[in-house]
Amino acid sequence: MTGTNQAEKPRDQVSSWAPFAQLSFLVLWTATVVSNIGTWMHDVASGWLMTSLSPSPLMVALVQAATTAPMFLFALPAGALADLVDRRRLLISVMLLLSLSTLALGLLVLFGLINAWVLLIFTFLSGAGAAFVAPAWQAIVPQLVPRSQLQPAVALNSVGINVSRAIGPALAGVIIASAGIAWPYLINAFSFLIVIAALMWWRPPPREETHLPAERFWSAVRAGLRYARASTPLRATLIRAVAFFLFASAYWALLPLIARQELQGGPELYGVMLGAVGIGAVCGALLLPKLKTHLNADQLVACGTVGTALVLVIFAFLRRPDAVVAASLIAGASWVTVLSSLNVSAQTSLPNWVRARGLSIFITVFFGAMTLGSMIWGQTASMIGVPMTLLIAAGCAVLGAVISWPAKLQQGADFDFSSSSHWPAPLVAEDPEPDRGPVMVTVEYRINPERTAAFVEAMQSLKAERRRDGAYAWGLFEDVAVPGRYLEYFTEESWLTHLHHHARVTQSDRHIQDAVRVFHLGPGDPQVTHYLAPEPGAATPSNVPQTGGLS
């Protein structure tokens, strides 16, 4: 997501429904809601089917783990892939594979050829497909709406997910009871075809042309990880995500057992409870704009965490279905409040070049915490029972919110991620091979020795910028013979990586560099020199001085 533009219309003046005026967004949003209804029916059927195949709390919780584990394992490579290839074609291909695998699962269930481990395998495959869809899907949102409508579009996507959550589970309960447990899978297989048709109809704007070759796949993965490690706003968002999802996962992992064992209910009650979560989430999403006028993102997440803990306590003590359904409404509103706040915080932390990778890291942390939590709470429930497990999870959720409070959200909301294009092209004697490396860049500064402390402090921000945009090592050294003479260096994997670094520098990065430049006394700008590691058989590395630009 691009940063704040001062000339842009203020966000609070943009209607929450404005993205629906864009036909592409409306069509894809509608198709996604229909498909998500099928997916929720699929998930309800899997949770309920496992209680019949194996009533063990651990096996039931493993259904949730098999759904979320692929997100943890594959989301980051999927994000790198989505940044490198045509996202529309990637989505169509994965949706087609999901349709075929879901159809196969439905036929196995229909003919009674299913067992607990086969169900887990197909659940894992569905989760793997979802892992390759999620980063690409979130990354195409800016192509569907104007920049000023990006935040409402993200919120409407959350609304769509929860509309489907309100409809899908309840519909699944009715279908399972009346037609059989195979039909939610068969319907879901068809629902993927609707999304494929919408994607084939959509014509995205042409990709921004660049004269640079595409990044290499694993280099792109490493670049995404380096960005996350060096970005304070994104790192804070990830910390808060772990602190919430690790403990909130107890609700999702144990919900089938709450419905069946604690409440002695059937699939209809389970579907109604999940439907109530969806209704609560939709209501929460509609109330969020008003809540944001009174509470900031950190306060919203705190409220959502307390609401989730309250629901876990209610489930631990109450055995009345009506009270549990009412609590599920609170669970849905709390969930969407936290998830939406964290999602927007992640979006505002990312420039365009690393959007899908940054979102995939957020997704990886999200589902990694959900997977680990599902296994922990499932095993805990096997040993001490469901009610006590819910109470422990509630207490840990509140404790996690307190411990993670210093990691503030939406620190990147005011960053300007538009390209600055102010770095001059490196001067070279001859063009190096793109994959040749590593590359070392040095920048020489002359400063007033009396301002050393302020200069070194300013360089820490520049260090983070270098690492975010591609450097894997950085250092600052003082000349012991010449007071005030400093040499900065940073190294990158290859010449191609360094050229991409040139293209990635944003207006916010430029402000950081300008804050460092004011310390330089000259003459002229700081001197920049590029070094390349020697090729096999070469006697000396390349050494090309360049002046006139801060690189």
C-alpha positions in Angstrom: 0.0 0.0 0.0 1.3 3.4 -0.9 2.0 5.9 1.8 0.0 9.0 2.7 -0.1 11.7 0.1 -0.8 15.2 1.5 -2.8 16.1 -1.6 -5.0 13.0 -1.2 -8.5 13.2 0.0 -8.6 12.5 3.7 -9.5 8.9 4.4 -12.4 9.7 6.7 -14.2 11.5 3.8 -14.2 8.3 1.7 -17.4 6.3 2.0 -17.1 2.8 3.3 -19.1 1.6 0.2 -17.1 3.6 -2.4 -15.2 0.6 -3.8 -18.4 -0.9 -5.0 -18.6 1.9 -7.6 -15.7 0.1 -9.3 -17.2 -2.7 -11.5 -14.1 -4.9 -11.3 -14.0 -4.7 -7.5 -17.8 -5.4 -7.3 -17.6 -8.5 -9.6 -14.5 -10.0 -7.9 -15.9 -9.3 -4.4 -19.2 -11.0 -5.3 -17.5 -14.0 -6.8 -15.2 -14.3 -3.7 -18.2 -14.1 -1.3 -19.9 -17.0 -3.2 -16.7 -19.0 -3.2 -16.1 -18.3 0.5 -19.6 -19.6 1.3 -18.6 -22.8 -0.3 -15.3 -22.8 1.6 -17.0 -22.3 4.9 -19.4 -25.2 4.1 -16.3 -27.3 3.3 -14.6 -26.4 6.6 -17.7 -27.1 8.7 -18.2 -30.4 7.0 -14.5 -31.4 7.7 -14.7 -30.4 11.3 -18.0 -32.3 11.8 -16.9 -35.3 9.7 -13.7 -35.7 11.9 -15.9 -35.9 15.0 -17.5 -39.0 13.4 -14.3 -40.5 12.1 -12.2 -39.9 15.2 -13.8 -38.1 18.3 -10.3 -37.5 19.8 -9.9 -33.8 20.7 -6.4 -33.9 19.2 -7.6 -35.3 15.8 -10.5 -32.7 15.7 -8.0 -29.9 16.4 -5.7 -31.3 13.7 -8.3 -30.4 11.1 -7.8 -26.8 12.0 -4.0 -27.3 12.1 -4.1 -29.0 8.6 -6.0 -26.0 7.3 -3.6 -23.4 8.7 -0.2 -25.2 8.5 0.1 -24.8 4.7 -0.3 -21.0 5.2 2.7 -21.1 7.5 4.8 -23.3 5.2 4.0 -21.8 1.8 2.7 -18.3 2.1 6.2 -16.6 1.9 7.2 -18.5 -1.3 3.7 -17.8 -2.7 4.1 -14.1 -1.9 7.5 -14.0 -3.7 5.9 -15.8 -6.7 3.0 -13.3 -6.7 5.5 -10.4 -6.9 7.3 -12.0 -9.9 4.6 -13.4 -12.1 1.2 -12.4 -13.5 -1.1 -12.6 -10.5 -4.3 -13.1 -12.4 -2.9 -16.2 -14.2 -1.5 -17.5 -10.9 -4.9 -17.2 -9.2 -6.8 -18.9 -12.1 -4.3 -21.8 -12.1 -4.5 -22.4 -8.3 -8.3 -22.0 -8.3 -8.6 -24.7 -10.9 -6.5 -27.1 -8.9 -8.5 -26.4 -5.8 -11.7 -27.2 -7.7 -10.4 -30.5 -8.8 -9.0 -31.6 -5.4 -12.2 -30.6 -3.7 -14.3 -32.5 -6.2 -12.1 -35.6 -5.5 -12.6 -35.3 -1.8 -16.4 -34.9 -2.2 -16.5 -38.1 -4.3 -14.5 -40.0 -1.7 -16.9 -39.0 1.0 -19.9 -39.7 -1.1 -18.8 -43.3 -1.8 -17.7 -43.9 1.8 -14.0 -44.2 1.0 -12.8 -41.6 3.5 -10.9 -42.0 6.8 -9.4 -39.6 9.2 -5.9 -39.4 7.7 -7.2 -39.1 4.1 -9.4 -36.2 5.3 -6.4 -34.5 6.9 -4.4 -34.9 3.7 -7.0 -33.3 1.5 -7.5 -30.6 4.1 -3.7 -29.9 3.9 -3.9 -29.7 0.1 -6.8 -27.2 0.3 -4.8 -25.1 2.8 -1.8 -25.2 0.4 -4.0 -23.9 -2.4 -5.3 -21.1 -0.2 -1.7 -20.3 0.8 -0.9 -19.5 -2.9 -4.1 -17.6 -3.4 -4.0 -15.3 -0.3 -0.9 -13.1 -1.0 -1.8 -12.6 -4.7 -5.4 -11.9 -3.9 -4.6 -9.2 -1.4 -1.9 -7.7 -3.6 -4.4 -7.1 -6.5 -6.7 -5.0 -4.4 -4.8 -1.8 -5.3 -5.4 -2.6 -9.0 -9.2 -2.7 -8.4 -9.8 0.6 -6.7 -8.3 4.1 -6.7 -5.6 4.8 -4.0 -8.0 6.8 -1.9 -10.4 3.8 -1.7 -7.8 1.2 -0.7 -8.6 1.1 3.1 -12.4 0.9 2.5 -11.7 -1.9 0.0 -9.6 -3.9 2.6 -12.5 -3.4 5.1 -15.1 -4.6 2.6 -13.0 -7.7 1.9 -13.2 -8.4 5.6 -17.0 -7.8 5.4 -17.2 -10.2 2.5 -15.4 -13.0 4.4 -17.7 -12.6 7.3 -20.9 -12.4 5.3 -19.8 -15.8 3.9 -19.0 -17.0 7.4 -22.5 -16.0 8.5 -24.2 -17.9 5.6 -21.8 -20.8 4.9 -21.8 -22.6 8.3 -25.6 -22.4 8.8 -26.2 -23.5 5.2 -23.7 -26.4 5.8 -25.6 -27.6 8.9 -28.8 -27.7 6.9 -27.3 -29.5 3.9 -25.4 -32.0 6.0 -28.6 -32.9 8.0 -30.8 -33.1 4.9 -28.6 -34.2 1.9 -25.5 -35.7 3.5 -22.0 -34.7 4.4 -20.5 -35.1 0.9 -22.5 -32.2 -0.6 -20.7 -29.3 1.0 -17.5 -30.5 -0.7 -19.2 -30.9 -4.1 -20.8 -27.4 -3.9 -17.5 -25.9 -2.9 -15.8 -27.5 -5.9 -18.3 -25.7 -8.2 -17.9 -22.4 -6.3 -14.2 -22.1 -7.4 -15.4 -22.1 -11.0 -17.3 -18.9 -10.3 -14.1 -17.1 -9.2 -12.3 -18.5 -12.2 -14.9 -17.0 -14.5 -14.7 -13.6 -12.8 -10.9 -13.6 -13.1 -11.1 -14.5 -16.7 -13.5 -11.6 -17.3 -11.3 -9.1 -15.4 -8.7 -7.2 -17.4 -6.1 -5.8 -15.0 -4.1 -2.6 -15.9 -0.8 -3.3 -17.5 2.1 -3.9 -15.1 4.6 -1.1 -14.7 7.3 -1.5 -17.2 10.9 -1.8 -16.0 14.2 -2.2 -17.9 15.5 -4.4 -15.1 15.4 -8.2 -15.3 13.0 -9.9 -12.8 14.4 -10.8 -9.4 15.5 -14.4 -8.9 12.9 -16.4 -6.9 15.0 -17.3 -3.8 16.6 -13.9 -3.8 13.1 -12.4 -3.8 12.2 -14.5 -0.8 15.3 -13.4 1.1 14.6 -9.8 0.2 11.1 -10.1 1.7 12.5 -11.5 4.9 15.1 -8.8 5.1 12.4 -6.2 4.7 10.3 -7.6 7.5 13.3 -7.8 9.8 14.4 -4.2 9.2 10.9 -2.6 9.1 9.9 -1.5 12.5 6.2 -0.9 11.6 5.8 -4.4 10.0 7.8 -6.1 12.8 5.5 -4.5 15.5 2.4 -5.7 13.6 3.8 -9.3 13.5 4.5 -9.2 17.3 0.9 -8.1 18.0 -0.4 -10.8 15.6 1.4 -13.6 17.5 0.2 -12.2 20.8 -3.4 -12.5 19.7 -3.8 -15.4 17.3 -1.8 -17.9 19.4 -4.4 -17.8 22.1 -7.5 -16.9 20.0 -6.9 -20.1 18.1 -8.4 -22.0 21.0 -11.8 -20.9 20.0 -11.6 -22.1 16.4 -9.8 -25.4 17.3 -12.2 -26.5 20.0 -15.5 -25.1 18.6 -16.7 -28.5 17.1 -16.1 -30.1 20.5 -17.9 -27.3 22.3 -21.0 -27.9 20.1 -20.9 -31.7 20.2 -19.6 -32.6 23.6 -20.2 -29.7 25.9 -23.6 -28.6 24.5 -24.7 -32.1 23.2 -25.7 -30.5 19.9 -25.7 -31.6 16.3 -24.4 -30.1 13.0 -27.2 -27.5 13.0 -26.0 -26.0 16.3 -22.4 -26.0 15.1 -23.5 -24.2 11.9 -25.6 -21.7 13.8 -22.7 -20.9 16.1 -20.3 -20.3 13.2 -23.1 -18.3 11.5 -23.4 -16.1 14.6 -19.6 -15.5 14.5 -20.1 -14.3 10.9 -23.0 -12.0 11.8 -21.1 -10.6 14.7 -18.1 -10.0 12.4 -20.2 -8.1 9.9 -21.7 -6.0 12.6 -18.3 -5.3 14.0 -16.9 -4.3 10.5 -19.8 -1.9 10.0 -19.2 -0.3 13.4 -15.4 0.0 12.9 -15.5 3.3 11.1 -17.3 4.9 14.1 -15.1 3.2 16.6 -12.0 4.5 14.8 -13.1 8.0 15.5 -12.7 7.3 19.3 -10.1 4.6 19.5 -6.7 4.1 17.8 -5.6 0.8 16.3 -3.8 -0.3 19.5 -6.9 0.4 21.6 -9.1 -1.5 19.1 -6.9 -4.6 19.3 -6.9 -4.4 23.1 -10.8 -4.3 23.1 -11.0 -7.1 20.6 -8.6 -9.2 22.8 -10.6 -8.6 25.9 -13.8 -9.5 24.0 -12.3 -12.8 22.8 -11.1 -13.7 26.3 -14.6 -13.0 27.6 -16.1 -15.3 25.0 -13.7 -18.1 26.0 -14.7 -17.7 29.7 -18.4 -17.8 28.7 -17.9 -21.0 26.7 -16.0 -22.6 29.7 -18.9 -22.0 32.2 -22.2 -21.8 30.3 -24.0 -24.8 28.8 -27.0 -23.0 27.3 -27.0 -22.9 23.5 -28.7 -19.5 23.3 -26.0 -17.9 25.6 -23.3 -19.6 23.6 -24.7 -18.3 20.3 -24.9 -14.8 21.8 -21.3 -15.1 22.9 -20.4 -16.1 19.3 -21.7 -12.8 18.1 -19.2 -11.1 20.5 -16.5 -13.5 19.2 -17.1 -12.4 15.6 -17.1 -8.7 16.4 -13.9 -9.1 18.4 -12.2 -11.1 15.7 -12.9 -8.7 12.9 -11.8 -5.8 15.0 -8.4 -7.3 15.7 -7.9 -8.8 12.3 -8.9 -5.6 10.4 -6.7 -3.4 12.6 -3.7 -5.8 12.1 -4.3 -6.1 8.4 -4.4 -2.3 7.8 -1.3 -2.0 9.9 0.5 -4.5 7.7 -0.7 -2.8 4.5 0.5 0.6 5.6 3.9 -0.8 6.4 4.6 -1.9 2.8 5.8 -0.3 -0.4 4.6 -1.7 -3.8 7.7 -3.7 -4.6 7.4 -6.0 -1.6 3.6 -5.8 -1.1 2.8 -9.5 -1.7 5.9 -10.7 0.1 5.2 -8.5 3.1 1.5 -9.6 3.2 2.6 -13.2 2.9 4.9 -12.8 5.9 1.9 -11.4 7.9 -0.2 -14.4 6.7 2.6 -16.8 7.6 2.8 -15.4 11.1 -1.0 -15.4 11.4 -1.5 -19.0 10.3 1.7 -20.2 12.0 0.3 -18.9 15.3 -3.1 -20.4 14.6 -1.5 -23.8 13.7 0.7 -23.9 16.8 -2.2 -22.7 19.0 -4.6 -25.4 17.6 -2.2 -28.2 18.4 -1.4 -26.8 21.8 -5.0 -26.3 22.8 -6.1 -29.6 21.3 -3.5 -31.5 23.2 -4.3 -29.5 26.4 -8.0 -30.3 26.1 -7.2 -34.0 25.7 -5.3 -33.9 29.1 -7.4 -31.5 31.3 -10.7 -31.0 29.4 -12.2 -28.3 27.2 -13.5 -25.9 29.9 -10.2 -25.6 31.7 -8.3 -25.2 28.4 -10.6 -22.3 27.4 -9.9 -20.5 30.7 -6.2 -20.9 30.3 -6.4 -19.6 26.8 -8.4 -16.6 27.9 -5.9 -15.6 30.6 -3.0 -16.0 28.2 -4.7 -13.8 25.6 -5.0 -10.9 28.1 -1.4 -11.4 29.3 -0.2 -11.5 25.7 -1.9 -8.2 25.0 -0.2 -6.6 28.0 3.2 -7.9 27.1 3.0 -6.8 23.4 1.6 -3.4 24.1 4.9 -1.5 23.5 4.8 -2.8 19.8 2.6 0.0 18.4 0.5 -0.5 15.3 0.2 1.5 12.1 3.6 3.2 12.5 3.9 3.3 8.7 0.6 5.1 8.1 2.3 8.4 7.3 5.1 7.0 5.2 5.3 8.0 1.5 6.1 4.9 -0.4 6.0 6.5 -3.8 9.2 6.2 -5.8 11.8 9.0 -5.4 14.0 8.0 -8.4 16.7 10.3 -7.0 19.6 7.9 -7.1 21.7 8.3 -10.2 22.6 5.2 -12.2 25.9 3.7 -11.1 28.8 4.7 -13.4 30.6 1.5 -14.6 33.5 0.8 -17.0 31.4 -2.0 -18.5 28.1 -3.5 -17.6 28.5 -6.4 -15.0 26.5 -9.6 -15.4 23.2 -9.2 -13.4 24.0 -12.3 -11.2 27.5 -11.2 -10.4 28.2 -10.4 -6.7 28.3 -9.8 -3.9 28.3 -6.0 -4.3 29.8 -3.6 -1.7 28.9 0.1 -1.8 30.8 2.7 0.3 29.8 6.2 1.1 32.3 8.7 2.5 31.1 11.5 4.8 33.0 14.5 6.2 31.3 15.9 9.3 31.9 18.3 12.1 33.3 16.1 14.9 31.2 18.0 17.5 28.1 16.6 15.8 29.2 13.0 15.9 26.5 11.8 18.3 23.7 13.3 16.2 25.2 12.0 13.0 25.6 8.4 14.3 22.0 8.5 15.5 20.7 9.6 12.1 22.7 6.8 10.4 20.7 4.2 12.4 17.6 5.2 10.4 19.7 5.0 7.2 20.9 1.5 8.3 17.3 0.3 8.5 16.5 1.7 5.1 19.5 0.0 3.5 18.6 -3.3 5.0 14.9 -3.0 4.1 15.7 -2.4 0.4 18.3 -5.2 -0.1 21.5 -4.9 2.0 22.4 -8.0 4.0 25.3 -6.3 5.9 25.9 -2.7 6.9 28.6 -0.9 8.9 29.9 2.6 9.8 33.6 3.3 10.5 35.5 6.4 11.6 38.9 7.3 10.2 41.3 7.3 13.2 43.7 9.7 11.4 41.2 12.2 10.2 38.5 13.4 12.7 35.1 13.7 11.2 35.8 11.4 8.3 33.3 8.4 8.2 32.9 5.5 5.8 29.6 3.8 5.5 29.4 0.4 3.7 26.6 -2.0 2.8 26.7 -5.2 0.8 24.1 -6.8 -1.4 23.8 -10.2 -3.1 24.3 -9.3 -6.7 24.5 -6.4 -9.2 20.9 -7.0 -10.1 19.9 -6.7 -6.4 21.7 -3.4 -6.2 20.0 -2.1 -9.4 16.6 -3.1 -7.9 17.7 -1.2 -4.7 18.0 2.0 -6.9 14.4 1.4 -8.1 13.0 0.8 -4.6 14.0 4.0 -2.9 10.9 5.9 -1.8 10.2 9.5 -0.8 10.3 8.5 2.8 13.7 7.0 2.2 14.8 10.2 0.6 13.8 12.2 3.7 16.0 9.8 5.8 18.9 10.3 3.4 18.4 14.1 3.3 18.6 14.1 7.2 22.0 12.4 6.9 23.2 14.6 4.1 22.9 17.8 6.2 25.8 16.6 8.3 28.2 16.3 5.3 30.5 19.3 5.0 31.7 18.6 1.5 33.2 19.6 -0.8 30.4 18.3 -3.0 28.1 15.4 -2.1 29.3 12.3 -0.2 31.5 10.1 -2.5 29.9 6.8 -3.4 32.0 3.9 -4.7 30.7 0.5 -5.9 32.8 -2.7 -5.6 32.1 -6.1 -7.1 33.6 -9.4 -5.9 36.1 -10.6 -8.5 35.0 -13.2 -11.0 36.9 -16.6 -10.9 40.3 -16.0 -12.4 40.1 -12.2 -12.1 43.0 -10.4 -10.4 41.2 -7.5 -8.8 37.6 -6.5 -8.1 35.9 -3.7 -10.0 36.3 -0.3 -8.3 34.3 2.5 -9.8 34.0 5.8 -7.9 30.9 7.8 -8.3 30.1 11.3 -7.0 27.2 13.6 -7.1 24.5 11.3 -5.5 23.8 9.6 -2.2 23.4 5.9 -3.0 
